[in-house]
């Protein structure tokens, strides 16, 4: 079996950001202000590791659910896999073209129309103009933003951003598809359309990385789950076991169960 993704002992650190108070910025005593700025300057202790020695491999065609609490490093890991970021230590190796949506409206230019942004975003994802021309009608139909396709996207709602970005991403001929909470924005019909398209991607043999806090969505979409805990791999294996590991199936998780019930109702139409 062909290996699609290799993440080998990856570490990524960020520096805490400090903001001076208004009083500090307006202080007339320059010497005292300089001393305060020097004292506030971050040191090595002011770094935190978003990812800390993360390692795993993904085979071509696997559907991976990436789970974990907020701040566990999920989005940072996906940015590493997609090539948006590079690790401080270790390496990330991928095979083939990567597509997906890791941020709503990422790569869009607010002053350009939806039509122009389709071409620009498609080019960023590796599509030629000829490929985009051939798929433009399908992309526009999937986005379904109507006459606003020829309006600047700066006037779009967050839902319309999601529609356009997802529409481009799912029409790229790719080997690896990445989705970071892409279904969190949009109305019910659009979510239904997204779920159906994600199912088609999964069944086509494309490697899929899917981030979600919804246990129900991960169970339907994925055959393996990786759980991150404070930047480390806490669990890697069966989806049901991953959900139990996160305590997402406990009696206390009423809100999570309600979300899963909504997801189940939504997926029943697929």
FENPE-V393689 format. One record per residue. N is the residue number from 1. PHI is phi in radians with two decimals (* if undefined). PSI is psi in whole degrees, -180 to 180 (* if undefined). Layout:
[[N,PHI,PSI] [N,PHI,PSI]]
This chain:
[[1,*,141] [2,-1.38,134] [3,-1.43,127] [4,-1.65,-41] [5,-2.40,135] [6,-2.18,120] [7,-1.97,113] [8,-2.05,102] [9,0.90,51] [10,-1.48,132] [11,-2.27,136] [12,-2.42,124] [13,-2.02,150] [14,-2.27,157] [15,-1.74,136] [16,-1.08,139] [17,-1.70,134] [18,-1.96,140] [19,-2.10,125] [20,-1.24,147] [21,-1.32,164] [22,-1.06,-37] [23,-1.09,-41] [24,-1.16,-39] [25,-1.21,-30] [26,-1.67,0] [27,-1.07,126] [28,-1.27,-28] [29,-1.32,102] [30,-1.13,-39] [31,-1.12,-43] [32,-1.19,-37] [33,-1.15,-40] [34,-1.12,-39] [35,-1.13,-40] [36,-1.15,-40] [37,-1.14,-39] [38,-1.15,-39] [39,-1.20,-32] [40,-1.45,-8] [41,-1.13,128] [42,-1.08,142] [43,-1.90,-176] [44,-1.04,-29] [45,-1.26,-13] [46,-1.63,14] [47,-1.68,147] [48,-2.28,148] [49,-1.66,112] [50,-1.28,-35] [51,-2.29,139] [52,-2.41,94] [53,1.17,43] [54,-1.45,130] [55,-2.44,136] [56,-3.02,167] [57,-2.23,149] [58,-2.21,131] [59,-1.54,152] [60,-0.99,130] [61,1.65,-8] [62,-1.28,149] [63,-1.97,111] [64,-1.84,126] [65,-1.64,120] [66,-1.72,117] [67,-2.18,167] [68,2.60,162] [69,-1.23,165] [70,-1.00,135] [71,1.50,9] [72,-1.43,-12] [73,1.91,10] [74,-1.07,-53] [75,-1.16,-36] [76,-1.09,-42] [77,-1.09,-43] [78,-1.13,-35] [79,-1.16,-32] [80,-1.16,-47] [81,-1.12,-38] [82,-1.38,-12] [83,1.58,5] [84,-1.23,-34] [85,-2.14,159] [86,-2.06,146] [87,-1.28,154] [88,-1.30,-36] [89,-2.42,155] [90,1.42,-171] [91,-2.58,154] [92,-2.15,122] [93,-2.04,133] [94,-2.27,154] [95,-2.05,123] [96,1.61,-175] [97,-1.40,140] [98,-1.95,135] [99,-2.34,171] [100,2.49,-174] [101,-2.39,108] [102,-1.85,-3] [103,-2.80,135] [104,-1.07,121] [105,1.33,14] [106,-1.08,130] [107,1.51,1] [108,-1.48,148] [109,-1.88,118] [110,-1.04,-28] [111,-1.54,-9] [112,-1.61,156] [113,-1.29,167] [114,-1.04,-39] [115,-1.05,-49] [116,-1.13,-37] [117,-1.21,-28] [118,-1.05,-48] [119,-1.16,-41] [120,-1.18,-44] [121,-1.18,-39] [122,-1.10,-40] [123,-1.13,-38] [124,-1.13,-28] [125,-1.58,6] [126,1.69,7] [127,-1.50,141] [128,-1.39,167] [129,-1.10,-37] [130,-1.12,-41] [131,-1.11,-43] [132,-1.16,-41] [133,-0.98,-45] [134,-1.18,-29] [135,-1.86,2] [136,-1.02,-46] [137,-1.06,-41] [138,-1.15,-40] [139,-1.12,-47] [140,-1.11,-39] [141,-1.17,-39] [142,-1.17,-43] [143,-1.13,-41] [144,0.91,52] [145,-1.74,5] [146,1.15,-141] [147,-1.18,-15] [148,-1.26,-6] [149,-1.03,-28] [150,-1.79,20] [151,-1.85,154] [152,-1.04,137] [153,-1.24,-12] [154,-1.09,-19] [155,-1.65,2] [156,-1.37,154] [157,-1.40,169] [158,-1.08,-35] [159,-1.14,-40] [160,-1.21,-35] [161,-1.00,-49] [162,-1.07,-43] [163,-1.00,-50] [164,-1.17,-46] [165,-1.10,-44] [166,-1.18,-38] [167,-1.05,-42] [168,-1.17,-48] [169,-1.05,-40] [170,-1.40,-5] [171,-1.85,8] [172,-1.48,132] [173,-1.31,105] [174,-2.29,170] [175,-1.83,-25] [176,-2.31,127] [177,-2.03,131] [178,-2.08,132] [179,-2.39,119] [180,-1.92,96] [181,0.90,36] [182,-1.15,-25] [183,-1.47,2] [184,-1.32,-17] [185,-2.09,135] [186,2.25,161] [187,-1.43,175] [188,-1.03,-48] [189,-1.05,-37] [190,-1.20,-41] [191,-1.07,-41] [192,-1.09,-43] [193,-1.12,-41] [194,-1.10,-46] [195,-1.06,-42] [196,-1.11,-43] [197,-1.17,-39] [198,-1.10,-38] [199,-1.12,-41] [200,-1.11,-40] [201,-1.10,-45] [202,-1.06,-42] [203,-1.39,-10] [204,-1.48,-7] [205,1.66,6] [206,-1.38,139] [207,-1.23,132] [208,-2.20,133] [209,-1.96,119] [210,-2.25,116] [211,-1.67,128] [212,-2.80,147] [213,-1.60,-3] [214,-1.57,114] [215,-1.07,-39] [216,-1.09,-43] [217,-1.13,-44] [218,-1.13,-39] [219,-1.09,-38] [220,-1.36,-35] [221,-1.59,-24] [222,-2.18,152] [223,-1.92,4] [224,-2.75,149] [225,-2.31,140] [226,-2.03,126] [227,-1.87,124] [228,-1.72,139] [229,-2.30,111] [230,0.86,45] [231,1.48,1] [232,-2.07,157] [233,-1.35,113] [234,-1.58,-30] [235,-2.69,145] [236,-2.57,109] [237,2.91,-140] [238,-1.04,139] [239,-1.11,-46] [240,-1.06,-40] [241,-1.19,-36] [242,-1.11,-40] [243,-1.14,-41] [244,-1.15,-37] [245,-1.04,-39] [246,-1.47,-3] [247,1.08,29] [248,-1.33,-13] [249,-1.81,12] [250,-1.36,164] [251,-1.17,-22] [252,-1.35,-17] [253,-1.52,58] [254,-1.07,-43] [255,-1.10,-41] [256,-1.11,-38] [257,-1.16,-37] [258,-1.14,-40] [259,-1.10,-44] [260,-1.09,-39] [261,-1.11,-40] [262,-1.14,-42] [263,-1.10,-41] [264,-1.10,-42] [265,-1.11,-38] [266,-1.17,-44] [267,-1.27,-18] [268,-1.14,-18] [269,-1.49,-7] [270,-1.45,*]]
